[in-house]
Amino acid sequence: MAKKSLEYSNLFAKGLPPASGRWKGHPPFNFIGGHADPDLQPIEGFVESSARVFRKDGRGLATYNMDSGPQGYLPLREFVAEKLARHRGIQVSTDEVLITSGSGQGISLINDVLLESGDTVITELYSFAGVLSNLRRRQVNIVGIDTDSGGMRMDLLASALEDLNQRGITPKYIYTIPTLQNPTGTVMSMERRREMLRLSREYGVPIFEDECYADLIFEGEWEHAIRSLDDANHVLHIGSFSKSLAPAIRLGYAVAPWEVLSQMLACKGDGGTGAMEQMIVGDYFHNHYEDHMEVLRSGLQRKLSVLIAALREHFGPSVHFDPPRGGMFLWIRLPEGVDSRKLVEPAAREGIVFNPGPDWCAEPDKAANYMRLCYAFPSEETIRQGVEKLAKVFHQEAGVS
Amino acid sequence: MAKKSLEYSNLFAKGLPPASGRWKGHPPFNFIGGHADPDLQPIEGFVESSARVFRKDGRGLATYNMDSGPQGYLPLREFVAEKLARHRGIQVSTDEVLITSGSGQGISLINDVLLESGDTVITELYSFAGVLSNLRRRQVNIVGIDTDSGGMRMDLLASALEDLNQRGITPKYIYTIPTLQNPTGTVMSMERRREMLRLSREYGVPIFEDECYADLIFEGEWEHAIRSLDDANHVLHIGSFSKSLAPAIRLGYAVAPWEVLSQMLACKGDGGTGAMEQMIVGDYFHNHYEDHMEVLRSGLQRKLSVLIAALREHFGPSVHFDPPRGGMFLWIRLPEGVDSRKLVEPAAREGIVFNPGPDWCAEPDKAANYMRLCYAFPSEETIRQGVEKLAKVFHQEAGVS
């Protein structure tokens, strides 16, 4: 009989996301995503740690989850608990830590456990695109709370909670990135953190605290995590190794009460997070976290100043931004009336990619004249050239629009 | 105000799986899951490969998916394509290969793309518990086709397809493990493979071929994969590194037409599969696949003969089985009327865990008097002791029942 091809599209489930295209390589001027600095990958540190940790624990690879169980490689959980105590003021045992395949998996698991279509959650008005798109896919209502230079405004949070309460709606959580907020780069004061926790208790709404970027404060005192203030169980806390080390290594962590963690574990269903990565990163950071972070932070700080200088030179007064205290991106306001979405295609033709503001906003149109530039990946020279080219695109398009 | 605890159970989504319990360590006599042999982990090979590959490609860790794109680390895809050509008769380019986080992710992604609640799929009557439970969670109807010593029976498959067709039902796929079938250990003849492909074409139903165990044939000629016979697009093919190397390393692969692969990619949404594992395994297997597999196969073959001898000694004529041509488990029939589920608890009290038959069956009660023993992980001495203890439990319980 004829070797007729199957039309798989007839067999597909309904409501699939659009199919992926073929990968075409990194564009020359890459200002998107959370890519890190290739020059700051600690290659020899990884080589040394691999040798040590495979010889110490390599036999354990023979069983699912090694000898550590499904919460993750115990030495890595020990490192997380130590780091949280030393730098974030959080006291937890390794029993309260779950290693995840990137913090994105932590977000998905918390959402799997708590959310159903039609639920409501609160976020910062400008927030992480990955969370916003995950929530929209789940048909969850997002209430975005406006921010100022100190992060989410507590007066607006209080009135939103009260308003929802009066309408009989209990939001499932308040999602916040208090430290080096994504995308605004702000750091929430301790006073606001305390106030958020108070509101969480008053309204019985948990706080979902994402501290993805909290390792990257360049200088000065670090505000402690909201989780450090929580002597009951109101805060679900996640973090990542993508920003402190490398995003191709898929490692993050979640800290949550066992009532929630045990459900997250039941939903995880991935046979465990990759063991080799847990082993190597656990050993490397156990020995080199402080010195690696010092090198990383000063590298990022240098690139940020190059980016700022280039923006001032090539965009002049057309751009506004508050230089952040750390992190790897800059949130930039363009003149009213400019729509950054319209710059995406002409920029791409010049080999430039960036994040248009609307993707990073609970109410997309409110961020039409914003864009996010990540500066960790491109070299200083590429940042200079890329910003110059992007300014040309901007002036051309803004002139037309 | 009072620091009242939140009751998270009030906030949980409906229909969650039962919460996980605390992990209690590996039991002393562990005959479950797909654990591998700790003595056969190639520690020095991993150390050597880590050093080489981090120095060669470590800078790439700085970007999501390195410089390979979301289908996975290119040298690992090259290894997969070469292995499939050399050992499975499959000719594919690296563009047709997707690296997954374990073959379990491959199964989930194919199901995400093709299945909706109420759909029908065909499997072997006795089949992989992970697939069966995934299908049940999705509320998919499972039609189990009985097997004999040559795997799924094609006469029964033909009549099931015809019967479904007459009822207006097009199954979404025929799931099969043709080579070292899980749990029966059978190898399907080339004649049956050709016949399955013919039926697939006749009824327009794709074949989902799971070759998780196909690396583990101990001796003799290897039947080629069904995918090797497919000159159109009727076969979705997956494989794993869990069995050939280690299950704590979360790596598998899928080979599928781009129409399907591009949808699987869109559903993957995990920021990529762990890069360090892809790099190290890619390098290690590129250099050592043949010699590692030779050592692994002869180790498994030795353990299988220890297991068979212990079963004959301690169970005598109460057990029946067909010694498989390879793999890491034995599918054992107990006398009619024995229910292996009733042995689980008393065995656990003796520190023994095994897989009761019903979990591995599309119609659970049909496998009540079966059990699956995995022999890769326990030492030869532990196999002997464990089988002796299990026989005591069996004689006690079977005598009572």
HADDOCK unambig.tbl for C-alpha pairs under 7 A between the chains (distance, minus, plus):
assign (segid A and resid 3 and name CA) (segid B and resid 232 and name CA) 6.33 0.50 0.50
assign (segid A and resid 4 and name CA) (segid B and resid 232 and name CA) 6.99 0.50 0.50
assign (segid A and resid 5 and name CA) (segid B and resid 232 and name CA) 5.60 0.50 0.50
assign (segid A and resid 5 and name CA) (segid B and resid 233 and name CA) 5.89 0.50 0.50
assign (segid A and resid 6 and name CA) (segid B and resid 204 and name CA) 6.45 0.50 0.50
assign (segid A and resid 6 and name CA) (segid B and resid 233 and name CA) 6.46 0.50 0.50
assign (segid A and resid 6 and name CA) (segid B and resid 234 and name CA) 6.55 0.50 0.50
assign (segid A and resid 11 and name CA) (segid B and resid 114 and name CA) 5.96 0.50 0.50
assign (segid A and resid 11 and name CA) (segid B and resid 172 and name CA) 6.54 0.50 0.50
assign (segid A and resid 12 and name CA) (segid B and resid 113 and name CA) 5.71 0.50 0.50
assign (segid A and resid 12 and name CA) (segid B and resid 114 and name CA) 4.55 0.50 0.50
assign (segid A and resid 13 and name CA) (segid B and resid 113 and name CA) 5.74 0.50 0.50
assign (segid A and resid 13 and name CA) (segid B and resid 114 and name CA) 4.97 0.50 0.50
assign (segid A and resid 13 and name CA) (segid B and resid 115 and name CA) 5.44 0.50 0.50
assign (segid A and resid 13 and name CA) (segid B and resid 116 and name CA) 5.77 0.50 0.50
assign (segid A and resid 17 and name CA) (segid B and resid 266 and name CA) 6.29 0.50 0.50
assign (segid A and resid 17 and name CA) (segid B and resid 267 and name CA) 6.95 0.50 0.50
assign (segid A and resid 18 and name CA) (segid B and resid 266 and name CA) 6.77 0.50 0.50
assign (segid A and resid 19 and name CA) (segid B and resid 262 and name CA) 5.13 0.50 0.50
assign (segid A and resid 19 and name CA) (segid B and resid 263 and name CA) 4.63 0.50 0.50
assign (segid A and resid 19 and name CA) (segid B and resid 266 and name CA) 5.46 0.50 0.50
assign (segid A and resid 20 and name CA) (segid B and resid 262 and name CA) 4.93 0.50 0.50
assign (segid A and resid 20 and name CA) (segid B and resid 263 and name CA) 6.40 0.50 0.50
assign (segid A and resid 20 and name CA) (segid B and resid 265 and name CA) 6.12 0.50 0.50
assign (segid A and resid 20 and name CA) (segid B and resid 266 and name CA) 5.20 0.50 0.50
assign (segid A and resid 21 and name CA) (segid B and resid 262 and name CA) 6.74 0.50 0.50
assign (segid A and resid 23 and name CA) (segid B and resid 69 and name CA) 5.69 0.50 0.50
assign (segid A and resid 25 and name CA) (segid B and resid 67 and name CA) 6.95 0.50 0.50
assign (segid A and resid 25 and name CA) (segid B and resid 69 and name CA) 6.95 0.50 0.50
assign (segid A and resid 35 and name CA) (segid B and resid 62 and name CA) 5.74 0.50 0.50
assign (segid A and resid 35 and name CA) (segid B and resid 63 and name CA) 4.64 0.50 0.50
assign (segid A and resid 35 and name CA) (segid B and resid 64 and name CA) 6.39 0.50 0.50
assign (segid A and resid 36 and name CA) (segid B and resid 62 and name CA) 4.54 0.50 0.50
assign (segid A and resid 36 and name CA) (segid B and resid 63 and name CA) 6.16 0.50 0.50
assign (segid A and resid 37 and name CA) (segid B and resid 62 and name CA) 5.68 0.50 0.50
assign (segid A and resid 38 and name CA) (segid B and resid 59 and name CA) 4.68 0.50 0.50
assign (segid A and resid 38 and name CA) (segid B and resid 60 and name CA) 6.47 0.50 0.50
assign (segid A and resid 38 and name CA) (segid B and resid 62 and name CA) 4.99 0.50 0.50
assign (segid A and resid 39 and name CA) (segid B and resid 59 and name CA) 6.72 0.50 0.50
assign (segid A and resid 41 and name CA) (segid B and resid 59 and name CA) 5.86 0.50 0.50
assign (segid A and resid 41 and name CA) (segid B and resid 62 and name CA) 6.88 0.50 0.50
assign (segid A and resid 43 and name CA) (segid B and resid 54 and name CA) 6.03 0.50 0.50
assign (segid A and resid 43 and name CA) (segid B and resid 55 and name CA) 6.37 0.50 0.50
assign (segid A and resid 43 and name CA) (segid B and resid 58 and name CA) 6.06 0.50 0.50
assign (segid A and resid 47 and name CA) (segid B and resid 50 and name CA) 6.17 0.50 0.50
assign (segid A and resid 47 and name CA) (segid B and resid 51 and name CA) 4.93 0.50 0.50
assign (segid A and resid 47 and name CA) (segid B and resid 54 and name CA) 6.80 0.50 0.50
assign (segid A and resid 50 and name CA) (segid B and resid 47 and name CA) 6.16 0.50 0.50
assign (segid A and resid 50 and name CA) (segid B and resid 50 and name CA) 6.56 0.50 0.50
assign (segid A and resid 51 and name CA) (segid B and resid 47 and name CA) 4.94 0.50 0.50
assign (segid A and resid 54 and name CA) (segid B and resid 43 and name CA) 6.03 0.50 0.50
assign (segid A and resid 54 and name CA) (segid B and resid 47 and name CA) 6.79 0.50 0.50
assign (segid A and resid 55 and name CA) (segid B and resid 43 and name CA) 6.36 0.50 0.50
assign (segid A and resid 58 and name CA) (segid B and resid 43 and name CA) 6.06 0.50 0.50
assign (segid A and resid 59 and name CA) (segid B and resid 38 and name CA) 4.67 0.50 0.50
assign (segid A and resid 59 and name CA) (segid B and resid 39 and name CA) 6.70 0.50 0.50
assign (segid A and resid 59 and name CA) (segid B and resid 41 and name CA) 5.85 0.50 0.50
assign (segid A and resid 60 and name CA) (segid B and resid 38 and name CA) 6.48 0.50 0.50
assign (segid A and resid 61 and name CA) (segid B and resid 246 and name CA) 5.73 0.50 0.50
assign (segid A and resid 61 and name CA) (segid B and resid 247 and name CA) 6.77 0.50 0.50
assign (segid A and resid 61 and name CA) (segid B and resid 248 and name CA) 5.02 0.50 0.50
assign (segid A and resid 61 and name CA) (segid B and resid 249 and name CA) 6.81 0.50 0.50
assign (segid A and resid 62 and name CA) (segid B and resid 35 and name CA) 5.74 0.50 0.50
assign (segid A and resid 62 and name CA) (segid B and resid 36 and name CA) 4.54 0.50 0.50
assign (segid A and resid 62 and name CA) (segid B and resid 37 and name CA) 5.70 0.50 0.50
assign (segid A and resid 62 and name CA) (segid B and resid 38 and name CA) 5.00 0.50 0.50
assign (segid A and resid 62 and name CA) (segid B and resid 41 and name CA) 6.86 0.50 0.50
assign (segid A and resid 62 and name CA) (segid B and resid 246 and name CA) 5.00 0.50 0.50
assign (segid A and resid 62 and name CA) (segid B and resid 247 and name CA) 6.16 0.50 0.50
assign (segid A and resid 62 and name CA) (segid B and resid 248 and name CA) 6.50 0.50 0.50
assign (segid A and resid 63 and name CA) (segid B and resid 35 and name CA) 4.62 0.50 0.50
assign (segid A and resid 63 and name CA) (segid B and resid 36 and name CA) 6.15 0.50 0.50
assign (segid A and resid 63 and name CA) (segid B and resid 247 and name CA) 6.00 0.50 0.50
assign (segid A and resid 63 and name CA) (segid B and resid 248 and name CA) 5.87 0.50 0.50
assign (segid A and resid 64 and name CA) (segid B and resid 35 and name CA) 6.38 0.50 0.50
assign (segid A and resid 64 and name CA) (segid B and resid 247 and name CA) 5.29 0.50 0.50
assign (segid A and resid 64 and name CA) (segid B and resid 248 and name CA) 4.54 0.50 0.50
assign (segid A and resid 65 and name CA) (segid B and resid 248 and name CA) 5.46 0.50 0.50
assign (segid A and resid 66 and name CA) (segid B and resid 248 and name CA) 6.24 0.50 0.50
assign (segid A and resid 67 and name CA) (segid B and resid 25 and name CA) 6.92 0.50 0.50
assign (segid A and resid 69 and name CA) (segid B and resid 23 and name CA) 5.68 0.50 0.50
assign (segid A and resid 69 and name CA) (segid B and resid 25 and name CA) 6.94 0.50 0.50
assign (segid A and resid 105 and name CA) (segid B and resid 270 and name CA) 6.95 0.50 0.50
assign (segid A and resid 113 and name CA) (segid B and resid 12 and name CA) 5.71 0.50 0.50
assign (segid A and resid 113 and name CA) (segid B and resid 13 and name CA) 5.74 0.50 0.50
assign (segid A and resid 114 and name CA) (segid B and resid 11 and name CA) 5.97 0.50 0.50
assign (segid A and resid 114 and name CA) (segid B and resid 12 and name CA) 4.56 0.50 0.50
assign (segid A and resid 114 and name CA) (segid B and resid 13 and name CA) 4.98 0.50 0.50
assign (segid A and resid 115 and name CA) (segid B and resid 13 and name CA) 5.45 0.50 0.50
assign (segid A and resid 116 and name CA) (segid B and resid 13 and name CA) 5.79 0.50 0.50
assign (segid A and resid 172 and name CA) (segid B and resid 11 and name CA) 6.55 0.50 0.50
assign (segid A and resid 204 and name CA) (segid B and resid 6 and name CA) 6.46 0.50 0.50
assign (segid A and resid 232 and name CA) (segid B and resid 3 and name CA) 6.38 0.50 0.50
assign (segid A and resid 232 and name CA) (segid B and resid 5 and name CA) 5.61 0.50 0.50
assign (segid A and resid 233 and name CA) (segid B and resid 5 and name CA) 5.91 0.50 0.50
assign (segid A and resid 233 and name CA) (segid B and resid 6 and name CA) 6.48 0.50 0.50
assign (segid A and resid 234 and name CA) (segid B and resid 6 and name CA) 6.55 0.50 0.50
assign (segid A and resid 246 and name CA) (segid B and resid 61 and name CA) 5.74 0.50 0.50
assign (segid A and resid 246 and name CA) (segid B and resid 62 and name CA) 5.01 0.50 0.50
assign (segid A and resid 247 and name CA) (segid B and resid 61 and name CA) 6.78 0.50 0.50
assign (segid A and resid 247 and name CA) (segid B and resid 62 and name CA) 6.16 0.50 0.50
assign (segid A and resid 247 and name CA) (segid B and resid 63 and name CA) 6.00 0.50 0.50
assign (segid A and resid 247 and name CA) (segid B and resid 64 and name CA) 5.29 0.50 0.50
assign (segid A and resid 248 and name CA) (segid B and resid 61 and name CA) 5.02 0.50 0.50
assign (segid A and resid 248 and name CA) (segid B and resid 62 and name CA) 6.49 0.50 0.50
assign (segid A and resid 248 and name CA) (segid B and resid 63 and name CA) 5.85 0.50 0.50
assign (segid A and resid 248 and name CA) (segid B and resid 64 and name CA) 4.53 0.50 0.50
assign (segid A and resid 248 and name CA) (segid B and resid 65 and name CA) 5.44 0.50 0.50
assign (segid A and resid 248 and name CA) (segid B and resid 66 and name CA) 6.23 0.50 0.50
assign (segid A and resid 248 and name CA) (segid B and resid 274 and name CA) 6.42 0.50 0.50
assign (segid A and resid 248 and name CA) (segid B and resid 275 and name CA) 5.38 0.50 0.50
assign (segid A and resid 249 and name CA) (segid B and resid 61 and name CA) 6.80 0.50 0.50
assign (segid A and resid 249 and name CA) (segid B and resid 274 and name CA) 5.31 0.50 0.50
assign (segid A and resid 249 and name CA) (segid B and resid 275 and name CA) 5.47 0.50 0.50
assign (segid A and resid 249 and name CA) (segid B and resid 276 and name CA) 6.43 0.50 0.50
assign (segid A and resid 250 and name CA) (segid B and resid 273 and name CA) 6.96 0.50 0.50
assign (segid A and resid 250 and name CA) (segid B and resid 274 and name CA) 5.11 0.50 0.50
assign (segid A and resid 262 and name CA) (segid B and resid 19 and name CA) 5.13 0.50 0.50
assign (segid A and resid 262 and name CA) (segid B and resid 20 and name CA) 4.92 0.50 0.50
assign (segid A and resid 262 and name CA) (segid B and resid 21 and name CA) 6.77 0.50 0.50
assign (segid A and resid 263 and name CA) (segid B and resid 19 and name CA) 4.63 0.50 0.50
assign (segid A and resid 263 and name CA) (segid B and resid 20 and name CA) 6.40 0.50 0.50
assign (segid A and resid 265 and name CA) (segid B and resid 20 and name CA) 6.13 0.50 0.50
assign (segid A and resid 266 and name CA) (segid B and resid 17 and name CA) 6.27 0.50 0.50
assign (segid A and resid 266 and name CA) (segid B and resid 18 and name CA) 6.76 0.50 0.50
assign (segid A and resid 266 and name CA) (segid B and resid 19 and name CA) 5.45 0.50 0.50
assign (segid A and resid 266 and name CA) (segid B and resid 20 and name CA) 5.21 0.50 0.50
assign (segid A and resid 267 and name CA) (segid B and resid 17 and name CA) 6.94 0.50 0.50
assign (segid A and resid 270 and name CA) (segid B and resid 104 and name CA) 6.99 0.50 0.50
assign (segid A and resid 270 and name CA) (segid B and resid 105 and name CA) 6.97 0.50 0.50
assign (segid A and resid 273 and name CA) (segid B and resid 250 and name CA) 6.97 0.50 0.50
assign (segid A and resid 274 and name CA) (segid B and resid 248 and name CA) 6.40 0.50 0.50
assign (segid A and resid 274 and name CA) (segid B and resid 249 and name CA) 5.30 0.50 0.50
assign (segid A and resid 274 and name CA) (segid B and resid 250 and name CA) 5.12 0.50 0.50
assign (segid A and resid 274 and name CA) (segid B and resid 274 and name CA) 6.42 0.50 0.50
assign (segid A and resid 275 and name CA) (segid B and resid 248 and name CA) 5.38 0.50 0.50
assign (segid A and resid 275 and name CA) (segid B and resid 249 and name CA) 5.47 0.50 0.50
assign (segid A and resid 276 and name CA) (segid B and resid 249 and name CA) 6.44 0.50 0.50
assign (segid A and resid 276 and name CA) (segid B and resid 277 and name CA) 5.97 0.50 0.50
assign (segid A and resid 277 and name CA) (segid B and resid 276 and name CA) 5.97 0.50 0.50
assign (segid A and resid 277 and name CA) (segid B and resid 277 and name CA) 6.68 0.50 0.50
